[in-house]
Amino acid sequence: MKNLKTPKLTVVGAGPGDVDLITLKAIKALENADVVLYDALVNEELLQYATKAEIVFVGKRLGCHAYTQDQINELIVSMANRFGHVVRLKGGDPFIFGRGSEEIEYVEKFGLETAVVPGISSALGVPASVGISLTQRQVAESFWVITGTTSNHKLSKDVDLASKSNATVVILMGMHKLNEIVAIYQENRNDDLPIAIIQNGTKNSEQKVVGNISSITKLVADKNISSPAIIVIGEVVKNTSKLTSYFQEHAEDEFIFQNLNLE
Ligand SMILES: C[S@@+](CC[C@H](N)C(=O)[O-])C[C@H]1O[C@@H](n2cnc3c(N)ncnc32)[C@H](O)[C@@H]1O
């Protein structure tokens, strides 16, 4: 039987992890979805809003892709033609290192209607949630958001450029390149520059570490911090009252606290 619904794709940002950090518009899209295709970084509790949808996990776990990008593109088109409204639910904001625009470009070639629901990117939401003000007045006049892993698996050359500025730098997908990032900052800046790393930001499993360029590699190893995590580098990290009190509360982290020289 032919599907009578208009085939449509809505690319939706799920926010950084805390279920309350999704938008009302995203919830309405989920309620209205006939199919939801979701990624690994999405909090699965959000799927409760998709009461009438077929739900498919298309993400990457333990290094294994459930589907390639080409397969996801094709799946969106075939599901939309079969069932109607496909919601593509992605972590954070779908257009920040999220390939949302590529999926839209692909399905539009097949005549599908498309829409985008922005989300709170981890690049902004995670620092804010631990009290880091990326553009704190009189400390930072701008911030960069850079990928640690470009499409050819290299660290973006922009890290070198950004490290020569006074900007706050936020690096996504950078944990495997932490040594390289530290070496760049040691070359271009100084060992005391503060750096924070937050894994699973805004989720119950959140872990964070604060140090400076010279101490961070050891701290990350000691606390066993890994992906998914964001790296925030710049003087604004030092002025983070929430992180200061966090580390004051954790006696075992005294070493970290000392490393930052927080007053
Ligand atoms: C493929 S990118 C997708 C980013 C996403 N579109 C966004 O706007 O947040 C995945 C990377 O985002 C970062 N990330 C996403 N969610 C995170 C979270 N809750 N805590 C820390 N980092 C996160 C990590 O660097 C992770 O490797």
Ligand as a Chemical Component Dictionary entry (heavy atoms), coordinates in Angstrom:
data_LIG
# 
_chem_comp.id                   LIG 
_chem_comp.type                 NON-POLYMER 
_chem_comp.pdbx_formal_charge   0 
_chem_comp.three_letter_code    LIG 
# 
loop_
_chem_comp_atom.comp_id 
_chem_comp_atom.atom_id 
_chem_comp_atom.alt_atom_id 
_chem_comp_atom.type_symbol 
_chem_comp_atom.charge 
_chem_comp_atom.model_Cartn_x 
_chem_comp_atom.model_Cartn_y 
_chem_comp_atom.model_Cartn_z 
_chem_comp_atom.pdbx_ordinal 
LIG C1  C1  C 0  30.925 14.241 16.328 1  
LIG S1  S1  S 1  31.094 15.480 17.542 2  
LIG C2  C2  C 0  29.436 15.989 17.654 3  
LIG C3  C3  C 0  29.263 17.290 18.372 4  
LIG C4  C4  C 0  27.803 17.661 18.547 5  
LIG N1  N1  N 0  27.151 17.876 17.280 6  
LIG C5  C5  C 0  27.633 18.896 19.436 7  
LIG O1  O1  O 0  27.196 19.957 18.936 8  
LIG O2  O2  O -1 27.910 18.794 20.627 9  
LIG C6  C6  C 0  31.340 14.530 18.972 10 
LIG C7  C7  C 0  32.220 15.209 20.009 11 
LIG O3  O3  O 0  31.485 16.198 20.703 12 
LIG C8  C8  C 0  31.952 16.286 22.038 13 
LIG N2  N2  N 0  30.827 15.982 22.948 14 
LIG C9  C9  C 0  29.561 15.732 22.606 15 
LIG N3  N3  N 0  28.791 15.591 23.693 16 
LIG C10 C10 C 0  29.601 15.751 24.754 17 
LIG C11 C11 C 0  29.412 15.740 26.170 18 
LIG N4  N4  N 0  28.212 15.522 26.709 19 
LIG N5  N5  N 0  30.477 15.952 26.973 20 
LIG C12 C12 C 0  31.685 16.212 26.447 21 
LIG N6  N6  N 0  31.935 16.241 25.125 22 
LIG C13 C13 C 0  30.911 16.014 24.290 23 
LIG C14 C14 C 0  33.092 15.292 22.178 24 
LIG O4  O4  O 0  34.295 15.956 21.880 25 
LIG C15 C15 C 0  32.742 14.300 21.097 26 
LIG O5  O5  O 0  33.869 13.550 20.702 27 
# 
loop_
_chem_comp_bond.comp_id 
_chem_comp_bond.atom_id_1 
_chem_comp_bond.atom_id_2 
_chem_comp_bond.value_order 
_chem_comp_bond.pdbx_ordinal 
LIG C1  S1  SING 1  
LIG S1  C2  SING 2  
LIG S1  C6  SING 3  
LIG C2  C3  SING 4  
LIG C3  C4  SING 5  
LIG C4  N1  SING 6  
LIG C4  C5  SING 7  
LIG C5  O1  DOUB 8  
LIG C5  O2  SING 9  
LIG C6  C7  SING 10 
LIG C7  O3  SING 11 
LIG C7  C15 SING 12 
LIG O3  C8  SING 13 
LIG C8  N2  SING 14 
LIG C8  C14 SING 15 
LIG N2  C9  SING 16 
LIG N2  C13 SING 17 
LIG C9  N3  DOUB 18 
LIG N3  C10 SING 19 
LIG C10 C11 SING 20 
LIG C10 C13 DOUB 21 
LIG C11 N4  SING 22 
LIG C11 N5  DOUB 23 
LIG N5  C12 SING 24 
LIG C12 N6  DOUB 25 
LIG N6  C13 SING 26 
LIG C14 O4  SING 27 
LIG C14 C15 SING 28 
LIG C15 O5  SING 29 
# 
